[in-house]
Amino acid sequence: MRLTERIEELEKNIGLDLRETVQVLEAVSEVFPMIVMANLTKNTYTMIRNDNFLPFETPFSGCYDDLIDEGVDNIHDNYQDVFLDCFSRENLIRKYQNGSTEVYAELYQKGGNGKYQWVSTHVIRLQDEQGDIRQICLNRVLEGIVEERGGCRR
């Protein structure tokens, strides 16, 4: 079965317009060049990203802990503790269990060209009918920021 036929079948059976969903993701990825959907309970992620956003090749899906371990190496030394405090799986689970629904940080991170740039990362907890802790993570480059700053906001 061709992909277009499969999409039409899914649209008919579950009322989902996949073409429209893809269009929304493409539009959002213009502003947020890396979007990560994660299931923290299962320690998994799926990513949509612009190839120039990171200085290394990251699998588009895999183990969330591995993604964080790889990511911390591209954060400036001054902000690695902030990155781990905000986005390690254990810390996020704890924050969500304590009532937080989102976490935001601005960090100094290597871009696709290997040079540091300011990046915002906004993580939002998602509802999950099975009781898993799921989230979406939206990352974008903050152009034009002159002063160094960083930190985790709840």
GULUM-500845 format. One record per residue: residue number from 1; residue in three letters; x, y negated, z negated of N, C-alpha, C in turn. Coordinates in Angstrom, 3 decimals, m for minus. Example, Ala and Ser with C-alpha at 12.3 -4.5 7.8 and 13.67 -1.06 7.14 Angstrom:
# residues 2
+-----+------+----------+----------+----------+----------+----------+----------+----------+----------+----------+
: seq : type :     n_px :     n_py :     n_pz :    ca_px :    ca_py :    ca_pz :     c_px :     c_py :     c_pz :
+-----+------+----------+----------+----------+----------+----------+----------+----------+----------+----------+
:   1 :  ala :   13.190 :    5.690 :   m7.800 :   12.300 :    4.500 :   m7.800 :   13.200 :    3.300 :   m7.800 :
:   2 :  ser :   12.850 :    2.250 :   m7.080 :   13.670 :    1.060 :   m7.140 :   12.900 :   m0.030 :   m7.870 :
+-----+------+----------+----------+----------+----------+----------+----------+----------+----------+----------+
//
This chain:
# residues 154
+-----+------+----------+----------+----------+----------+----------+----------+----------+----------+----------+
: seq : type :     n_px :     n_py :     n_pz :    ca_px :    ca_py :    ca_pz :     c_px :     c_py :     c_pz :
+-----+------+----------+----------+----------+----------+----------+----------+----------+----------+----------+
:   1 :  met :    0.843 :    1.180 :    0.000 :    0.000 :    0.000 :    0.000 :    0.888 :   m1.243 :    0.000 :
:   2 :  arg :    0.605 :   m2.156 :    0.909 :    1.363 :   m3.403 :    0.992 :    1.074 :   m4.280 :   m0.214 :
:   3 :  leu :    2.033 :   m5.173 :   m0.546 :    1.893 :   m6.053 :   m1.697 :    0.645 :   m6.918 :   m1.586 :
:   4 :  thr :    0.381 :   m7.451 :   m0.408 :   m0.804 :   m8.311 :   m0.263 :   m2.081 :   m7.526 :   m0.537 :
:   5 :  glu :   m2.118 :   m6.262 :   m0.103 :   m3.293 :   m5.435 :   m0.383 :   m3.422 :   m5.155 :   m1.876 :
:   6 :  arg :   m2.294 :   m4.929 :   m2.528 :   m2.298 :   m4.679 :   m3.974 :   m2.769 :   m5.917 :   m4.730 :
:   7 :  ile :   m2.311 :   m7.089 :   m4.302 :   m2.738 :   m8.337 :   m4.929 :   m4.250 :   m8.510 :   m4.763 :
:   8 :  glu :   m4.758 :   m8.250 :   m3.554 :   m6.200 :   m8.381 :   m3.307 :   m6.986 :   m7.412 :   m4.181 :
:   9 :  glu :   m6.473 :   m6.187 :   m4.342 :   m7.139 :   m5.203 :   m5.190 :   m7.175 :   m5.668 :   m6.650 :
:  10 :  leu :   m6.044 :   m6.184 :   m7.146 :   m5.998 :   m6.683 :   m8.520 :   m6.941 :   m7.865 :   m8.708 :
:  11 :  glu :   m6.955 :   m8.765 :   m7.729 :   m7.842 :   m9.921 :   m7.823 :   m9.298 :   m9.476 :   m7.908 :
:  12 :  lys :   m9.669 :   m8.504 :   m7.085 :  m11.050 :   m8.014 :   m7.050 :  m11.410 :   m7.293 :   m8.348 :
:  13 :  asn :  m10.513 :   m6.431 :   m8.834 :  m10.817 :   m5.597 :   m9.998 :  m10.801 :   m6.353 :  m11.320 :
:  14 :  ile :   m9.918 :   m7.325 :  m11.457 :   m9.826 :   m7.992 :  m12.761 :  m10.094 :   m9.490 :  m12.673 :
:  15 :  gly :  m10.494 :   m9.960 :  m11.513 :  m10.846 :  m11.365 :  m11.391 :   m9.660 :  m12.308 :  m11.525 :
:  16 :  leu :   m8.477 :  m11.833 :  m11.215 :   m7.271 :  m12.651 :  m11.347 :   m6.812 :  m13.076 :   m9.966 :
:  17 :  asp :   m6.591 :  m14.350 :   m9.800 :   m6.072 :  m14.869 :   m8.542 :   m4.557 :  m14.946 :   m8.674 :
:  18 :  leu :   m3.853 :  m13.903 :   m8.242 :   m2.401 :  m13.848 :   m8.392 :   m1.696 :  m14.908 :   m7.559 :
:  19 :  arg :   m2.223 :  m15.226 :   m6.395 :   m1.600 :  m16.272 :   m5.582 :   m1.616 :  m17.600 :   m6.327 :
:  20 :  glu :   m2.743 :  m17.869 :   m6.958 :   m2.859 :  m19.103 :   m7.731 :   m1.903 :  m19.081 :   m8.924 :
:  21 :  thr :   m1.777 :  m17.940 :   m9.576 :   m0.860 :  m17.802 :  m10.701 :    0.579 :  m18.026 :  m10.246 :
:  22 :  val :    0.945 :  m17.473 :   m9.108 :    2.294 :  m17.664 :   m8.569 :    2.519 :  m19.133 :   m8.242 :
:  23 :  gln :    1.530 :  m19.802 :   m7.689 :    1.658 :  m21.231 :   m7.382 :    1.880 :  m22.036 :   m8.659 :
:  24 :  val :    1.158 :  m21.704 :   m9.704 :    1.323 :  m22.406 :  m10.978 :    2.745 :  m22.188 :  m11.497 :
:  25 :  leu :    3.222 :  m20.945 :  m11.469 :    4.578 :  m20.657 :  m11.939 :    5.629 :  m21.387 :  m11.111 :
:  26 :  glu :    5.443 :  m21.439 :   m9.805 :    6.388 :  m22.165 :   m8.955 :    6.408 :  m23.649 :   m9.302 :
:  27 :  ala :    5.242 :  m24.241 :   m9.533 :    5.176 :  m25.659 :   m9.883 :    5.826 :  m25.913 :  m11.234 :
:  28 :  val :    5.521 :  m25.090 :  m12.209 :    6.088 :  m25.260 :  m13.549 :    7.599 :  m25.063 :  m13.514 :
:  29 :  ser :    8.085 :  m24.136 :  m12.692 :    9.526 :  m23.876 :  m12.641 :   10.310 :  m25.027 :  m11.999 :
:  30 :  glu :    9.622 :  m25.945 :  m11.331 :   10.294 :  m27.148 :  m10.831 :   10.741 :  m28.031 :  m11.990 :
:  31 :  val :    9.958 :  m28.049 :  m13.056 :   10.275 :  m28.862 :  m14.231 :   11.061 :  m28.048 :  m15.258 :
:  32 :  phe :   10.689 :  m26.785 :  m15.404 :   11.339 :  m25.886 :  m16.355 :   12.041 :  m24.777 :  m15.573 :
:  33 :  pro :   13.338 :  m24.959 :  m15.245 :   14.029 :  m24.016 :  m14.371 :   14.312 :  m22.648 :  m15.004 :
:  34 :  met :   13.991 :  m22.485 :  m16.285 :   14.084 :  m21.154 :  m16.890 :   12.896 :  m20.974 :  m17.817 :
:  35 :  ile :   12.090 :  m19.967 :  m17.521 :   10.914 :  m19.630 :  m18.318 :   11.088 :  m18.178 :  m18.751 :
:  36 :  val :   10.990 :  m17.945 :  m20.059 :   11.192 :  m16.599 :  m20.592 :    9.948 :  m16.182 :  m21.367 :
:  37 :  met :    9.351 :  m15.078 :  m20.966 :    8.261 :  m14.458 :  m21.721 :    8.905 :  m13.359 :  m22.553 :
:  38 :  ala :    8.635 :  m13.354 :  m23.852 :    9.268 :  m12.354 :  m24.715 :    8.241 :  m11.692 :  m25.626 :
:  39 :  asn :    8.473 :  m10.418 :  m25.872 :    7.737 :   m9.679 :  m26.891 :    8.760 :   m9.395 :  m27.980 :
:  40 :  leu :    8.715 :  m10.180 :  m29.051 :    9.709 :  m10.040 :  m30.115 :    9.527 :   m8.733 :  m30.880 :
:  41 :  thr :    8.304 :   m8.254 :  m30.985 :    8.049 :   m6.986 :  m31.671 :    8.760 :   m5.848 :  m30.948 :
:  42 :  lys :    8.698 :   m5.857 :  m29.627 :    9.324 :   m4.798 :  m28.823 :   10.743 :   m5.147 :  m28.393 :
:  43 :  asn :   11.209 :   m6.379 :  m28.730 :   12.566 :   m6.823 :  m28.411 :   12.829 :   m6.810 :  m26.898 :
:  44 :  thr :   11.841 :   m7.340 :  m26.134 :   11.963 :   m7.362 :  m24.677 :   11.684 :   m8.774 :  m24.154 :
:  45 :  tyr :   12.148 :   m9.030 :  m22.925 :   11.857 :  m10.301 :  m22.267 :   11.755 :  m10.096 :  m20.767 :
:  46 :  thr :   11.078 :  m11.034 :  m20.123 :   11.033 :  m11.159 :  m18.672 :   11.257 :  m12.636 :  m18.367 :
:  47 :  met :   12.074 :  m12.912 :  m17.373 :   12.491 :  m14.287 :  m17.107 :   12.253 :  m14.673 :  m15.652 :
:  48 :  ile :   11.898 :  m15.937 :  m15.476 :   11.890 :  m16.582 :  m14.165 :   12.884 :  m17.717 :  m14.294 :
:  49 :  arg :   13.877 :  m17.766 :  m13.410 :   14.855 :  m18.846 :  m13.542 :   15.435 :  m19.239 :  m12.202 :
:  50 :  asn :   15.822 :  m20.492 :  m12.145 :   16.555 :  m21.041 :  m11.030 :   17.990 :  m20.524 :  m11.149 :
:  51 :  asp :   18.566 :  m20.059 :  m10.078 :   19.909 :  m19.483 :  m10.122 :   20.974 :  m20.465 :  m10.599 :
:  52 :  asn :   20.726 :  m21.754 :  m10.496 :   21.720 :  m22.751 :  m10.894 :   21.592 :  m23.193 :  m12.345 :
:  53 :  phe :   20.627 :  m22.649 :  m13.081 :   20.401 :  m23.114 :  m14.448 :   21.482 :  m22.627 :  m15.407 :
:  54 :  leu :   21.954 :  m21.409 :  m15.227 :   22.949 :  m20.819 :  m16.122 :   24.249 :  m20.540 :  m15.368 :
:  55 :  pro :   25.386 :  m20.533 :  m16.083 :   26.667 :  m20.273 :  m15.422 :   26.973 :  m18.781 :  m15.264 :
:  56 :  phe :   26.027 :  m17.917 :  m15.564 :   26.260 :  m16.479 :  m15.484 :   24.992 :  m15.801 :  m14.997 :
:  57 :  glu :   25.149 :  m14.601 :  m14.495 :   24.011 :  m13.810 :  m14.045 :   23.383 :  m13.117 :  m15.245 :
:  58 :  thr :   22.118 :  m13.333 :  m15.447 :   21.373 :  m12.687 :  m16.514 :   20.291 :  m11.838 :  m15.882 :
:  59 :  pro :   20.113 :  m10.618 :  m16.367 :   19.015 :   m9.800 :  m15.822 :   17.677 :  m10.513 :  m16.008 :
:  60 :  phe :   16.765 :  m10.305 :  m15.088 :   15.462 :  m10.948 :  m15.160 :   14.550 :  m10.295 :  m16.198 :
:  61 :  ser :   14.965 :   m9.180 :  m16.737 :   14.241 :   m8.565 :  m17.847 :   15.223 :   m7.702 :  m18.621 :
:  62 :  gly :   14.879 :   m7.452 :  m19.881 :   15.758 :   m6.637 :  m20.700 :   15.489 :   m6.819 :  m22.173 :
:  63 :  cys :   16.533 :   m6.642 :  m22.957 :   16.482 :   m6.721 :  m24.409 :   16.643 :   m8.177 :  m24.855 :
:  64 :  tyr :   15.695 :   m8.681 :  m25.642 :   15.734 :  m10.075 :  m26.082 :   17.002 :  m10.373 :  m26.877 :
:  65 :  asp :   17.402 :   m9.481 :  m27.782 :   18.617 :   m9.709 :  m28.572 :   19.840 :   m9.881 :  m27.673 :
:  66 :  asp :   19.918 :   m9.107 :  m26.588 :   21.036 :   m9.243 :  m25.645 :   21.018 :  m10.607 :  m24.960 :
:  67 :  leu :   19.823 :  m11.095 :  m24.626 :   19.696 :  m12.407 :  m23.997 :   20.233 :  m13.497 :  m24.925 :
:  68 :  ile :   19.909 :  m13.412 :  m26.210 :   20.377 :  m14.396 :  m27.184 :   21.890 :  m14.268 :  m27.380 :
:  69 :  asp :   22.394 :  m13.044 :  m27.462 :   23.840 :  m12.837 :  m27.612 :   24.607 :  m13.429 :  m26.436 :
:  70 :  glu :   24.084 :  m13.261 :  m25.235 :   24.719 :  m13.839 :  m24.045 :   24.588 :  m15.354 :  m24.040 :
:  71 :  gly :   23.407 :  m15.829 :  m24.418 :   23.132 :  m17.257 :  m24.376 :   23.973 :  m18.080 :  m25.324 :
:  72 :  val :   24.240 :  m17.565 :  m26.530 :   24.978 :  m18.341 :  m27.526 :   26.375 :  m18.691 :  m27.037 :
:  73 :  asp :   26.962 :  m17.857 :  m26.211 :   28.301 :  m18.123 :  m25.685 :   28.341 :  m19.342 :  m24.761 :
:  74 :  asn :   27.187 :  m19.747 :  m24.232 :   27.127 :  m20.901 :  m23.327 :   26.675 :  m22.172 :  m24.028 :
:  75 :  ile :   26.450 :  m22.084 :  m25.321 :   26.088 :  m23.249 :  m26.117 :   27.377 :  m23.836 :  m26.688 :
:  76 :  his :   27.486 :  m25.163 :  m26.679 :   28.656 :  m25.823 :  m27.253 :   28.845 :  m25.369 :  m28.693 :
:  77 :  asp :   30.111 :  m25.211 :  m29.109 :   30.427 :  m24.717 :  m30.462 :   29.673 :  m25.465 :  m31.562 :
:  78 :  asn :   29.480 :  m26.769 :  m31.390 :   28.804 :  m27.574 :  m32.411 :   27.327 :  m27.222 :  m32.581 :
:  79 :  tyr :   26.746 :  m26.507 :  m31.614 :   25.309 :  m26.238 :  m31.641 :   24.962 :  m24.750 :  m31.677 :
:  80 :  gln :   25.966 :  m23.893 :  m31.750 :   25.681 :  m22.462 :  m31.757 :   24.862 :  m22.031 :  m32.972 :
:  81 :  asp :   25.153 :  m22.598 :  m34.148 :   24.372 :  m22.252 :  m35.344 :   22.923 :  m22.705 :  m35.200 :
:  82 :  val :   22.716 :  m23.877 :  m34.614 :   21.358 :  m24.374 :  m34.389 :   20.625 :  m23.435 :  m33.432 :
:  83 :  phe :   21.305 :  m23.037 :  m32.354 :   20.713 :  m22.127 :  m31.377 :   20.249 :  m20.831 :  m32.047 :
:  84 :  leu :   21.124 :  m20.229 :  m32.846 :   20.774 :  m18.967 :  m33.502 :   19.687 :  m19.167 :  m34.552 :
:  85 :  asp :   19.745 :  m20.280 :  m35.292 :   18.711 :  m20.558 :  m36.284 :   17.348 :  m20.695 :  m35.621 :
:  86 :  cys :   17.328 :  m21.329 :  m34.469 :   16.059 :  m21.560 :  m33.775 :   15.555 :  m20.346 :  m33.011 :
:  87 :  phe :   16.446 :  m19.600 :  m32.356 :   15.989 :  m18.659 :  m31.349 :   16.369 :  m17.192 :  m31.534 :
:  88 :  ser :   17.078 :  m16.851 :  m32.613 :   17.314 :  m15.424 :  m32.828 :   15.970 :  m14.760 :  m33.111 :
:  89 :  arg :   15.846 :  m13.538 :  m32.720 :   14.580 :  m12.806 :  m32.872 :   14.132 :  m12.767 :  m34.329 :
:  90 :  glu :   15.060 :  m12.455 :  m35.235 :   14.710 :  m12.347 :  m36.654 :   14.201 :  m13.679 :  m37.194 :
:  91 :  asn :   14.873 :  m14.771 :  m36.840 :   14.454 :  m16.088 :  m37.326 :   13.110 :  m16.512 :  m36.732 :
:  92 :  leu :   12.895 :  m16.226 :  m35.456 :   11.611 :  m16.568 :  m34.845 :   10.472 :  m15.780 :  m35.490 :
:  93 :  ile :   10.676 :  m14.498 :  m35.703 :    9.633 :  m13.682 :  m36.344 :    9.305 :  m14.258 :  m37.717 :
:  94 :  arg :   10.326 :  m14.605 :  m38.472 :   10.107 :  m15.176 :  m39.805 :    9.333 :  m16.496 :  m39.704 :
:  95 :  lys :    9.715 :  m17.360 :  m38.777 :    9.026 :  m18.642 :  m38.604 :    7.561 :  m18.426 :  m38.240 :
:  96 :  tyr :    7.299 :  m17.498 :  m37.331 :    5.920 :  m17.226 :  m36.926 :    5.115 :  m16.635 :  m38.087 :
:  97 :  gln :    5.726 :  m15.745 :  m38.847 :    5.033 :  m15.163 :  m39.996 :    4.739 :  m16.205 :  m41.069 :
:  98 :  asn :    5.539 :  m17.286 :  m41.102 :    5.318 :  m18.370 :  m42.058 :    4.392 :  m19.457 :  m41.510 :
:  99 :  gly :    3.794 :  m19.217 :  m40.351 :    2.787 :  m20.135 :  m39.832 :    3.195 :  m21.026 :  m38.684 :
: 100 :  ser :    4.463 :  m21.052 :  m38.319 :    4.885 :  m21.874 :  m37.176 :    4.278 :  m21.299 :  m35.896 :
: 101 :  thr :    3.953 :  m22.183 :  m34.984 :    3.446 :  m21.735 :  m33.686 :    4.362 :  m22.155 :  m32.545 :
: 102 :  glu :    5.365 :  m22.990 :  m32.873 :    6.311 :  m23.410 :  m31.847 :    7.625 :  m23.830 :  m32.497 :
: 103 :  val :    8.686 :  m23.752 :  m31.697 :   10.027 :  m24.171 :  m32.119 :   10.624 :  m24.943 :  m30.946 :
: 104 :  tyr :   11.299 :  m26.050 :  m31.250 :   11.877 :  m26.885 :  m30.207 :   13.297 :  m27.264 :  m30.605 :
: 105 :  ala :   14.208 :  m27.261 :  m29.644 :   15.575 :  m27.709 :  m29.900 :   16.138 :  m28.355 :  m28.643 :
: 106 :  glu :   17.041 :  m29.301 :  m28.848 :   17.820 :  m29.894 :  m27.771 :   19.267 :  m29.524 :  m28.041 :
: 107 :  leu :   19.886 :  m28.857 :  m27.062 :   21.217 :  m28.294 :  m27.256 :   22.129 :  m28.665 :  m26.098 :
: 108 :  tyr :   23.415 :  m28.667 :  m26.382 :   24.441 :  m28.937 :  m25.380 :   24.886 :  m27.589 :  m24.834 :
: 109 :  gln :   24.571 :  m27.319 :  m23.567 :   24.731 :  m25.990 :  m22.995 :   25.385 :  m26.077 :  m21.627 :
: 110 :  lys :   26.165 :  m25.058 :  m21.280 :   26.770 :  m24.994 :  m19.946 :   25.683 :  m24.748 :  m18.910 :
: 111 :  gly :   25.802 :  m25.478 :  m17.813 :   24.889 :  m25.291 :  m16.692 :   25.501 :  m24.380 :  m15.645 :
: 112 :  gly :   24.811 :  m24.248 :  m14.529 :   25.266 :  m23.383 :  m13.455 :   26.615 :  m23.765 :  m12.889 :
: 113 :  asn :   26.997 :  m25.039 :  m13.040 :   28.301 :  m25.488 :  m12.542 :   29.400 :  m25.327 :  m13.593 :
: 114 :  gly :   29.061 :  m24.760 :  m14.773 :   30.048 :  m24.546 :  m15.830 :   30.285 :  m25.763 :  m16.705 :
: 115 :  lys :   29.640 :  m26.893 :  m16.398 :   29.790 :  m28.111 :  m17.201 :   28.645 :  m28.206 :  m18.196 :
: 116 :  tyr :   28.941 :  m28.826 :  m19.348 :   27.912 :  m28.970 :  m20.370 :   26.863 :  m29.991 :  m19.961 :
: 117 :  gln :   25.620 :  m29.706 :  m20.361 :   24.495 :  m30.596 :  m20.118 :   23.524 :  m30.448 :  m21.283 :
: 118 :  trp :   22.706 :  m31.464 :  m21.503 :   21.687 :  m31.381 :  m22.540 :   20.495 :  m30.610 :  m21.998 :
: 119 :  val :   20.040 :  m29.654 :  m22.783 :   18.918 :  m28.798 :  m22.403 :   17.915 :  m28.772 :  m23.550 :
: 120 :  ser :   16.636 :  m28.882 :  m23.216 :   15.609 :  m28.690 :  m24.236 :   15.045 :  m27.285 :  m24.085 :
: 121 :  thr :   14.770 :  m26.671 :  m25.214 :   14.162 :  m25.348 :  m25.241 :   12.954 :  m25.419 :  m26.158 :
: 122 :  his :   11.792 :  m25.101 :  m25.611 :   10.538 :  m25.168 :  m26.348 :    9.913 :  m23.775 :  m26.317 :
: 123 :  val :    9.794 :  m23.186 :  m27.488 :    9.232 :  m21.843 :  m27.621 :    7.845 :  m21.967 :  m28.239 :
: 124 :  ile :    6.866 :  m21.302 :  m27.634 :    5.490 :  m21.357 :  m28.108 :    4.985 :  m19.928 :  m28.318 :
: 125 :  arg :    4.464 :  m19.675 :  m29.503 :    3.921 :  m18.349 :  m29.797 :    2.635 :  m18.145 :  m29.006 :
: 126 :  leu :    2.459 :  m16.927 :  m28.508 :    1.273 :  m16.562 :  m27.747 :    0.408 :  m15.602 :  m28.557 :
: 127 :  gln :   m0.866 :  m15.627 :  m28.300 :   m1.772 :  m14.673 :  m28.932 :   m1.589 :  m13.312 :  m28.272 :
: 128 :  asp :   m1.664 :  m12.265 :  m29.066 :   m1.515 :  m10.913 :  m28.537 :   m2.555 :  m10.026 :  m29.201 :
: 129 :  glu :   m3.396 :   m9.424 :  m28.391 :   m4.489 :   m8.601 :  m28.920 :   m3.998 :   m7.336 :  m29.622 :
: 130 :  gln :   m2.803 :   m6.852 :  m29.302 :   m2.256 :   m5.654 :  m29.930 :   m1.531 :   m5.965 :  m31.240 :
: 131 :  gly :   m1.383 :   m7.243 :  m31.566 :   m0.702 :   m7.617 :  m32.799 :    0.798 :   m7.828 :  m32.650 :
: 132 :  asp :    1.322 :   m7.721 :  m31.432 :    2.737 :   m7.977 :  m31.216 :    3.011 :   m9.476 :  m31.321 :
: 133 :  ile :    4.236 :   m9.820 :  m31.657 :    4.658 :  m11.220 :  m31.695 :    5.259 :  m11.531 :  m30.334 :
: 134 :  arg :    4.526 :  m12.365 :  m29.576 :    4.926 :  m12.721 :  m28.216 :    5.104 :  m14.226 :  m28.125 :
: 135 :  gln :    5.919 :  m14.652 :  m27.150 :    6.169 :  m16.080 :  m26.975 :    6.530 :  m16.383 :  m25.539 :
: 136 :  ile :    6.419 :  m17.660 :  m25.204 :    6.927 :  m18.166 :  m23.939 :    7.957 :  m19.235 :  m24.289 :
: 137 :  cys :    9.041 :  m19.240 :  m23.550 :   10.143 :  m20.177 :  m23.796 :   10.355 :  m20.996 :  m22.525 :
: 138 :  leu :   10.212 :  m22.315 :  m22.655 :   10.357 :  m23.230 :  m21.533 :   11.645 :  m24.019 :  m21.703 :
: 139 :  asn :   12.528 :  m23.949 :  m20.721 :   13.829 :  m24.617 :  m20.781 :   13.939 :  m25.624 :  m19.652 :
: 140 :  arg :   14.492 :  m26.804 :  m19.991 :   14.700 :  m27.807 :  m18.957 :   15.946 :  m28.621 :  m19.261 :
: 141 :  val :   16.536 :  m29.161 :  m18.214 :   17.697 :  m30.029 :  m18.345 :   17.196 :  m31.426 :  m18.689 :
: 142 :  leu :   17.837 :  m32.028 :  m19.677 :   17.494 :  m33.393 :  m20.086 :   18.503 :  m34.338 :  m19.459 :
: 143 :  glu :   18.147 :  m34.906 :  m18.356 :   19.046 :  m35.818 :  m17.653 :   19.014 :  m37.190 :  m18.300 :
: 144 :  gly :   20.155 :  m37.849 :  m18.305 :   20.217 :  m39.216 :  m18.766 :   20.396 :  m39.397 :  m20.259 :
: 145 :  ile :   20.606 :  m38.334 :  m20.996 :   20.840 :  m38.477 :  m22.435 :   22.310 :  m38.788 :  m22.647 :
: 146 :  val :   22.599 :  m39.880 :  m23.328 :   23.961 :  m40.335 :  m23.505 :   24.532 :  m39.861 :  m24.826 :
: 147 :  glu :   23.800 :  m40.059 :  m25.890 :   24.320 :  m39.716 :  m27.209 :   24.164 :  m38.229 :  m27.493 :
: 148 :  glu :   25.077 :  m37.676 :  m28.249 :   24.963 :  m36.282 :  m28.639 :   23.925 :  m36.157 :  m29.724 :
: 149 :  arg :   23.077 :  m35.162 :  m29.577 :   22.082 :  m34.876 :  m30.595 :   21.677 :  m33.431 :  m30.468 :
: 150 :  gly :   21.084 :  m32.917 :  m31.481 :   20.634 :  m31.540 :  m31.434 :   19.915 :  m31.207 :  m32.707 :
: 151 :  gly :   19.191 :  m30.158 :  m32.686 :   18.514 :  m29.740 :  m33.890 :   17.247 :  m28.989 :  m33.575 :
: 152 :  cys :   16.788 :  m28.304 :  m34.550 :   15.619 :  m27.472 :  m34.428 :   14.443 :  m28.189 :  m35.087 :
: 153 :  arg :   13.338 :  m28.288 :  m34.385 :   12.136 :  m28.898 :  m34.951 :   11.039 :  m27.870 :  m34.995 :
: 154 :  arg :   10.246 :  m27.944 :  m36.026 :    9.111 :  m27.002 :  m36.137 :    7.812 :  m27.745 :  m36.054 :
+-----+------+----------+----------+----------+----------+----------+----------+----------+----------+----------+
//
